[in-house]
Amino acid sequence: MAPNETYEGNGTQPADVISPDSVTNQAQTMDTETLNECLPRNVARIFISHKAEDKIIAKSLRDILKEFDDDEREKLKFYLSEEIPGGKKWYKWIRDNLRASNLLILIYTDPTRNWDWCLFEAGLFDDLNGACHRRLICLHSSKTKPPDPLCEFQSFAATHERINEFLKQFLIGTEMLNLEKPVAKWLKKVPDKLKKTVNNICRLIDREAHRTSYYCKHLFINIDEPEKSITSNAIPLAAKVRSDNRSLDIFKKDYRDGLTWGEVKTKAEQIEDQRWMSELANAMKQAADGDIPDPVQALFPSLLGDNKTYLPILYRADRMVGGNIEYKILFHEDVTWQLKGVPSRIGTLLTVLVMATRFKYEVIDFFLNKYKKSKGEKLDDGAFLGAYQSILNIMSEAQSRGNLDSESLIDLFRRQEGIEVKNMLDQWNEIQNDLMQGLQKKDADTVKKYLEKLAQTNHSFIILGTKRYLEILKNE
């Protein structure tokens, strides 16, 4: 259990033949071999390490094993963190009882959880000078593997064969617990009882992995040492990818074990607009550093030629026990305004008209109204951040919609109107950087000056562009 979790005590001091405190004192003055020789071997002390979510599993396992103990002469003493007596210092209790234990059993279930505290307990158990012969084992679902830090210790998957072996070593043998006599040697003559116990423990620990259904395309990208290997604009090519064929069809790629990001990226590079990949890498880097990631704004057009576009969404990052992170990315089909089947020249004009209209209401009117209401006082940061982000959103979305080449746009207009449009574009190019810097520096007067200059230009273009669009429709 983690140190910030609440421990529930039963209000009584655990009884034991040898108290943890006395064991601790002896361990400080004797080496392990000496203690093994001098301490009695008639009681085994077992510490069960587990996640708080698995406390029912831990208690049930303890109860199953405790059934075989002698009612009159106790041979098995279990320590569970839920049973720390009220008022005890929990860390000292854990440390002392880890030191006093013969055996630590780590119950390992879902590998996507944070196991730092359980692994800390295991490491502490392994490092402490214990009171006697000591072993560390891991009981885990047959659907998972033991955590990498415990790979050198014995583990038992929750299969009938392995749990049967575990019970034989625990109850019928003496080496695992270092007892003079087995806990339940008689169990060899009652195979049905052994089989029933095996089944009970398997049902307790073994479980189907969570099955999650995704109703949109998805990629799971697994990266080792993400803090070092991800950059702000590139995902490691060797990163492993999990998905399914229905998701990968937009990349014209089939799924197989061992698929890498490099293979997916090669397919995605067939599309000219590749901004979504660098934006996704930046979001993943931010997540690895513990920051809230910026949303991906660029879209990915499907390679199937079905005119569908997808917005990549980094919705989850699972840090695994080994330190690697599996990033879960959803590809949400974009159903906002789309120009399917629209001739390229008209699509360009419509895209720019939408940009200009959004710029009027989301940037110019938004900021100038905020400025007017401030009445000369300091503007709220939201006015600057809102306008800045809106400009980025408008430009990013427009780029994802199609060709925004300046020459193509100017060619849509007659000669004199084309000159006017060129002058408008030149004006935007001249003040764009200064405007964005003013927003970043939160210089209200500078931003106001540039937006007032753009307001008339924006108004004129919307009228000019709408008029030209109507003319094109009439001619068709």
C-alpha positions in Angstrom: 0.0 0.0 0.0 1.1 3.5 -0.7 2.1 5.8 2.2 -0.8 8.2 1.5 -3.4 5.5 1.8 -5.4 5.0 5.0 -4.6 2.0 7.1 -7.4 0.4 9.1 -6.3 -1.0 12.4 -8.2 -3.4 14.6 -7.0 -1.7 17.8 -5.0 -4.6 19.1 -1.3 -5.4 19.2 -0.5 -8.4 17.0 0.5 -11.4 19.2 3.5 -13.4 18.2 6.0 -15.8 19.7 8.8 -13.3 19.0 7.8 -9.6 18.8 9.0 -7.6 15.8 10.7 -5.1 18.1 12.8 -7.8 19.7 13.6 -9.3 16.3 14.7 -5.9 15.1 17.0 -5.4 18.1 18.5 -8.8 17.6 19.0 -8.3 13.9 20.9 -5.1 14.6 23.5 -7.1 16.5 23.5 -10.5 14.8 24.1 -11.6 11.2 21.4 -13.6 9.4 23.2 -17.0 9.7 23.6 -16.6 13.5 19.9 -15.7 13.8 18.9 -18.6 11.7 20.7 -20.9 14.1 19.4 -19.3 17.4 15.8 -18.5 16.6 13.1 -21.2 16.8 11.8 -22.6 13.5 8.3 -23.4 14.6 6.6 -20.3 13.3 6.7 -18.8 9.8 6.0 -15.2 9.4 4.5 -14.1 6.0 4.1 -10.5 4.8 1.6 -10.1 2.0 2.3 -7.0 -0.1 -0.6 -5.8 -2.3 -2.4 -2.8 -3.8 -5.1 -1.3 -1.7 -7.6 -2.3 -4.4 -6.6 -5.9 -3.9 -7.0 -6.0 -0.1 -9.9 -8.5 -0.4 -7.7 -10.8 -2.5 -4.9 -10.5 0.1 -7.2 -11.3 3.0 -8.8 -14.1 1.1 -5.4 -15.6 0.3 -4.4 -15.3 4.0 -7.7 -17.0 5.1 -7.2 -19.9 2.6 -3.6 -20.6 3.8 -4.5 -20.1 7.4 -7.0 -22.9 7.2 -4.1 -25.4 7.3 -2.6 -23.9 10.4 -2.7 -25.7 13.7 -5.4 -24.2 15.9 -3.4 -25.0 19.1 0.2 -24.4 18.0 0.3 -21.6 15.4 2.7 -22.1 12.6 1.7 -19.3 10.2 1.7 -15.7 11.2 0.5 -13.2 8.5 1.1 -9.5 8.2 -1.3 -7.3 6.2 -1.1 -3.5 6.2 -4.8 -3.2 6.7 -4.4 -4.8 10.1 -1.9 -2.2 11.5 -3.1 -1.6 15.1 -4.7 1.8 15.8 -2.2 4.4 16.9 0.8 2.6 15.5 3.4 4.4 13.3 2.5 2.6 10.0 6.0 2.9 8.4 7.7 1.5 11.5 5.2 -1.3 11.7 5.8 -2.2 8.0 9.6 -2.0 8.3 9.7 -4.1 11.6 7.4 -6.8 10.2 9.2 -7.0 6.9 12.4 -7.5 9.0 10.7 -10.2 11.0 9.2 -12.1 8.1 10.4 -15.3 6.6 8.5 -14.8 3.4 7.1 -11.9 1.4 4.3 -12.7 -1.0 3.6 -10.0 -3.6 0.2 -10.2 -5.2 0.6 -8.7 -8.6 -2.5 -8.0 -10.7 -3.0 -5.2 -13.2 0.4 -4.1 -14.7 -1.0 -0.7 -15.7 -1.3 0.4 -12.0 1.4 2.2 -10.1 3.3 -0.5 -8.2 6.0 1.8 -6.7 5.0 1.2 -3.1 4.7 -2.6 -3.4 8.1 -2.7 -5.1 9.5 -0.5 -2.4 8.3 -3.0 0.2 9.8 -5.9 -1.8 13.1 -4.0 -2.1 13.1 -3.1 1.6 12.4 -6.8 2.5 15.3 -7.9 0.3 17.7 -5.3 1.7 16.9 -5.6 5.4 18.9 -8.0 7.7 16.0 -10.3 8.4 15.5 -12.5 11.4 15.7 -15.8 9.6 15.7 -17.6 6.3 13.9 -15.3 3.8 12.3 -15.7 0.5 10.3 -13.4 -1.9 7.8 -14.7 -4.3 5.3 -13.2 -6.6 1.8 -14.5 -7.3 0.4 -13.2 -10.5 -2.4 -13.7 -13.0 -1.6 -16.1 -15.8 -2.4 -13.2 -18.2 0.5 -11.0 -16.9 4.2 -11.4 -16.2 5.9 -10.5 -12.9 7.3 -6.9 -12.8 10.8 -6.6 -14.2 12.4 -5.6 -10.9 11.4 -9.0 -9.4 12.4 -11.1 -12.4 15.2 -12.8 -10.4 12.8 -14.0 -7.7 10.6 -17.1 -7.9 7.1 -16.4 -9.2 3.9 -18.4 -9.5 1.4 -17.7 -12.2 -2.2 -18.5 -11.3 -2.4 -21.7 -13.3 -3.4 -25.1 -11.7 0.1 -26.4 -12.3 2.0 -23.5 -10.7 -0.3 -22.9 -7.8 -0.2 -26.6 -7.1 3.6 -26.4 -6.9 3.3 -23.3 -4.7 1.0 -25.0 -2.2 3.2 -28.1 -2.1 6.2 -26.0 -1.2 4.3 -23.8 1.2 2.3 -26.5 3.1 3.9 -29.9 2.5 7.6 -28.9 2.2 9.7 -27.1 4.7 12.3 -25.2 2.7 10.1 -22.3 1.5 9.1 -21.3 5.1 12.3 -22.7 6.8 10.2 -24.7 9.3 11.3 -27.8 11.3 8.0 -29.5 10.3 5.6 -29.0 7.4 2.5 -27.0 8.0 0.2 -29.7 6.6 2.1 -32.8 5.6 -1.2 -34.7 5.7 -2.3 -32.8 2.6 -0.4 -35.3 0.4 -2.9 -38.0 1.4 -5.9 -35.8 0.6 -5.5 -34.8 -3.1 -9.1 -33.6 -3.4 -8.5 -31.0 -0.7 -5.3 -29.9 -2.4 -7.1 -29.6 -5.8 -9.9 -27.6 -4.2 -7.4 -25.2 -2.7 -5.6 -24.8 -5.9 -8.9 -24.0 -7.7 -9.8 -21.4 -5.0 -6.5 -19.6 -5.3 -6.5 -19.6 -9.1 -10.0 -18.2 -9.1 -8.9 -15.6 -6.6 -5.8 -14.3 -8.5 -6.3 -15.3 -12.1 -8.6 -13.0 -14.1 -9.3 -12.0 -17.6 -7.5 -8.9 -18.7 -9.8 -5.9 -19.0 -11.5 -5.8 -22.3 -12.1 -2.3 -23.6 -14.0 -1.6 -26.8 -13.0 1.4 -28.8 -15.6 2.9 -31.2 -13.1 4.9 -33.1 -9.7 4.3 -34.7 -6.8 4.0 -32.2 -3.1 3.4 -31.8 -1.3 2.4 -28.6 2.4 3.4 -28.8 4.7 1.9 -26.2 7.9 3.8 -25.6 10.9 2.8 -23.4 12.5 5.6 -21.4 10.1 8.2 -22.8 11.7 11.1 -21.0 14.9 10.5 -22.9 13.7 9.0 -26.2 10.8 11.3 -27.2 11.6 14.8 -28.5 9.2 17.6 -28.9 8.7 16.8 -32.6 9.6 13.1 -33.1 8.4 9.8 -31.7 11.1 7.0 -31.6 10.8 4.9 -34.8 11.4 1.7 -32.8 8.4 2.3 -30.5 6.1 -0.6 -30.5 2.5 -0.1 -31.8 -0.6 -2.0 -30.8 -3.8 -1.6 -32.7 -6.2 -3.5 -35.0 -6.8 -3.8 -38.7 -9.9 -1.7 -38.6 -7.8 1.2 -37.2 -4.8 0.7 -39.3 -6.8 0.7 -42.6 -6.6 4.5 -42.7 -2.8 4.1 -43.0 -3.3 1.2 -45.5 -1.3 -1.0 -43.0 -2.1 -4.4 -41.5 -1.5 -5.1 -37.9 1.0 -7.7 -36.7 3.0 -8.3 -33.5 6.1 -6.2 -33.4 4.7 -3.4 -35.5 6.7 -0.2 -35.0 5.9 3.5 -35.2 8.5 3.8 -38.0 6.4 1.5 -40.2 3.2 3.5 -39.5 5.0 6.8 -40.0 6.3 5.7 -43.4 2.7 5.2 -44.5 1.5 8.5 -43.0 4.2 10.4 -44.8 2.3 9.9 -48.1 0.1 12.8 -47.0 1.7 16.2 -47.6 0.4 17.7 -44.3 2.3 15.9 -41.6 1.9 18.4 -38.8 -0.2 16.1 -36.7 2.8 13.8 -36.1 5.0 16.5 -34.7 2.1 17.9 -32.6 1.4 14.4 -31.3 5.1 13.9 -30.4 5.1 17.2 -28.5 1.9 16.2 -26.6 3.5 12.8 -25.7 6.7 14.6 -24.6 4.7 16.9 -22.3 2.9 14.0 -20.8 6.2 12.2 -20.1 7.4 15.3 -18.3 4.3 15.4 -16.2 2.7 18.3 -17.9 -0.8 18.6 -19.3 -0.3 18.1 -23.1 -1.4 20.6 -25.7 -4.1 19.2 -27.9 -3.3 18.1 -31.4 -5.0 20.4 -33.9 -3.8 19.2 -37.3 -5.9 16.5 -39.0 -4.9 13.3 -40.7 -6.7 12.5 -44.0 -7.3 8.8 -44.5 -5.2 7.1 -47.2 -8.3 5.1 -48.3 -9.5 7.9 -50.5 -12.8 8.0 -48.7 -12.6 11.8 -48.0 -12.5 11.1 -44.2 -10.3 13.0 -41.9 -9.3 12.2 -38.3 -8.3 14.2 -35.3 -5.6 12.4 -33.2 -6.4 12.7 -29.5 -3.9 11.7 -26.8 -6.4 10.6 -24.1 -4.3 8.4 -21.8 -0.8 7.4 -20.9 -0.1 4.3 -18.8 3.2 4.2 -17.0 4.2 0.6 -16.7 6.2 -1.1 -13.9 9.3 -1.1 -16.0 9.2 2.6 -16.5 8.0 2.5 -20.1 4.8 4.4 -21.1 2.0 3.2 -23.3 0.3 6.1 -25.0 -3.2 5.6 -26.1 -4.2 7.7 -29.1 -7.7 7.9 -30.5 -8.3 8.9 -34.1 -11.7 10.7 -33.9 -13.4 11.1 -37.3 -13.8 14.8 -37.9 -17.4 15.6 -38.9 -17.2 19.4 -38.6 -17.4 21.5 -41.8 -15.9 19.6 -44.7 -15.7 20.4 -48.4 -16.2 16.9 -49.9 -16.6 17.0 -53.6 -16.2 20.8 -53.8 -14.0 21.9 -56.7 -10.5 23.0 -55.5 -10.8 26.6 -56.4 -14.2 27.0 -54.7 -12.9 25.1 -51.7 -10.0 27.5 -51.4 -12.3 30.5 -51.5 -14.8 29.0 -48.9 -12.0 28.0 -46.6 -10.5 31.6 -46.6 -14.0 33.1 -46.1 -14.6 30.8 -43.1 -11.2 31.8 -41.7 -11.9 35.5 -42.2 -15.4 35.2 -40.6 -14.0 33.3 -37.6 -11.1 35.9 -37.3 -13.7 38.7 -37.1 -15.7 37.2 -34.3 -13.2 35.0 -32.4 -10.2 37.4 -32.5 -11.0 41.0 -33.5 -14.4 41.5 -31.9 -13.5 39.3 -28.9 -10.3 41.3 -28.0 -11.6 44.8 -28.8 -14.7 44.2 -26.8 -12.6 43.1 -23.8 -10.4 46.1 -24.3 -13.3 48.5 -24.4 -14.9 47.0 -21.2 -11.5 47.3 -19.3 -11.8 51.1 -19.5 -8.1 51.6 -19.4 -7.4 49.2 -16.6 -5.2 46.1 -17.0 -6.7 43.5 -19.3 -7.4 40.0 -18.0 -4.9 37.4 -19.2 -7.8 35.5 -20.8 -8.2 38.2 -23.4 -4.6 37.7 -24.7 -4.6 33.9 -24.3 -8.0 33.5 -26.0 -7.1 35.7 -29.0 -3.7 34.0 -29.4 -5.1 30.5 -29.3 -8.0 31.4 -31.6 -5.5 32.6 -34.3 -3.5 29.3 -34.0 -6.7 27.2 -34.1 -8.0 29.1 -37.2 -4.8 28.8 -39.1 -4.2 25.1 -38.2 -7.7 24.1 -39.1 -7.6 26.0 -42.4 -4.3 24.3 -43.3 -6.0 20.9 -42.7 -8.9 21.8 -45.0 -7.0 22.2 -48.3 -4.8 24.4 -50.4 -4.3 27.9 -49.1 -1.6 29.0 -51.6 -1.7 32.8 -51.9 -1.3 32.8 -55.7 -4.2 30.3 -56.1 -6.4 32.6 -54.0 -5.5 35.7 -55.9 -6.2 34.0 -59.2 -9.8 33.5 -58.2 -10.4 37.2 -58.6 -10.5 39.6 -61.5 -7.3 41.7 -62.0 -8.2 44.7 -59.9 -9.8 42.7 -57.2 -6.8 40.3 -57.2 -4.6 43.3 -56.6 -6.7 44.3 -53.6 -6.6 40.7 -52.2 -2.8 40.7 -52.6 -2.5 43.9 -50.7 -4.6 42.5 -47.9 -2.5 39.4 -47.7 0.7 41.5 -47.7 -0.7 43.5 -44.8 -1.4 40.4 -42.8 2.1 39.0 -43.5 3.6 42.3 -42.4 1.9 42.6 -39.0 1.3 38.9 -38.2 4.5 38.4 -36.2 4.2 41.7 -34.3 0.5 40.9 -33.5 1.4 37.4 -32.1 4.3 38.9 -30.1 2.1 41.5 -28.7 -0.4 38.9 -27.5 2.4 36.8 -26.0 3.8 39.9 -24.2 0.3 40.9 -23.1 0.8 44.4 -24.6 -2.8 45.6 -24.9 -2.2 48.8 -26.7 -0.1 47.2 -29.4 -2.6 44.4 -30.0 -5.5 46.9 -30.1 -3.6 49.0 -32.8 -3.0 46.0 -35.1 -6.5 44.5 -34.7 -8.1 47.9 -35.5 -5.9 48.0 -38.6 -7.0 44.5 -39.5 -10.7 45.1 -38.8 -11.3 47.1 -41.9 -9.2 44.8 -44.1 -11.1 41.8 -42.7 -14.5 43.4 -43.4 -13.5 44.3 -46.9 -12.3 40.9 -47.7 -15.5 39.2 -46.5 -17.6 41.4 -48.7 -15.2 41.0 -51.7 -14.9 37.2 -51.2 -18.7 36.7 -50.8 -19.4 38.7 -53.9 -16.9 36.7 -55.9 -18.3 33.4 -54.6 -21.8 34.4 -55.8 -20.5 35.3 -59.2 -18.8 31.9 -59.6 -22.1 30.2 -58.6 -24.0 32.2 -61.2 -21.6 31.4 -63.9 -21.8 27.7 -63.1 
